[in-house]
Amino acid sequence: MELQPGREAIVRVAVATLWSSPEAVRPVDGPALTAGVDIPTWVSGMDADQQVGDCVLSQLLLGERVLVDELRPDGWARVVAVEQPAAKLDPRGYPGWLPADQLTPVDPHVGGDPLVVDATSTELRTAPGGPVALPGVVVGTRLVPAGPARDGWQPVHVPAHATPLWLPDGQLVPAPTEPPSAADALAVAQRLRDVLYIWGGLSAYGIDCSGLVHLAWRRFGVLLPRDADDQAVATTPVPLGAERPGDLYFFARPGRKIHHIGIVTAVAGDLADRRMLHACYRRRRVLEEALPADRIATLVGVHRV
């Protein structure tokens, strides 16, 4: 089978990066562009300015579905990430560009109730305890089991791999059938504390503010929009002062759209009691802190998922 415009495909690499255009990529982006993508090396090679370059739109996880809109002769595919809602950009999902060799056609013969990776990051192996076949798989990735666990290892179907790969059974959980509690999602986000801030990032190696929120709820099968302003539309406002841990703080400058989001971590009393976990652009990492004065000045709402 081959990729075809107008049909769905799935991501075959651990983490694929969605770009604004093929021409926007930089020399530093090489490790993120191949079929053997190496996101940790890509992230570690960037300086502080490159970490916030707007050429990166989002990232997609192994097995994530896309709709292929266009295939270019130079090996790039224009796609829509259908599992990342982005109503203001495209009602079908988040649009952007990927190297086509990071995708594979959907295999209609692979199906079943998925398992979800609960490890912050892990490696898929060729056999129980065997050589690493696919490193860098991150929390929230969904994989279809390829048979029963054996000696503490679970075989899974992996896109573009003819035979199952394996990972420790304890790193997988059944796909949830009920919505998570706010505390559950907050606990996932807290595991990403100190991860580097990467504009458009959506992995345990680099993430942005709305990516942190999207990934924390995605771990439980809740597909929030990808961008902060869309996340505000998709969630329910609650009165300021009534927030509880796991709710969302939204920030905007006067007359401007929402530009930042954080996850409430402490029950609010007065203004000085407000705390949040967020991927901080200015400090280039995920951190938990009391809201500084400039954040309080731009706080425009509290929402609940």
Protein Blocks (a to p, Z undefined) as FASTA:
>chain_A
ZZdehiacddfbfbdcddfbfklpcfklmmmmmmkbcfklmmmmpcfklmmcckbfbdcd
ehiacddfbdcfkopacdddfklccfklomnbccddddfklgccddfkbgcjddddfbfb
dcddfbehiacfbghiaehiacddebdceehiacdddehiabdcdddfklpccddfbdcd
fklmmmmmmmmgoiacdehiacfkbccfklmmmmmmmmnopacdfbfklmmmmpccddeh
iacehiacddddehiacfbdcddfbdcfbfklpccddddfklopacdddddfklmmmogb
dcdZZ
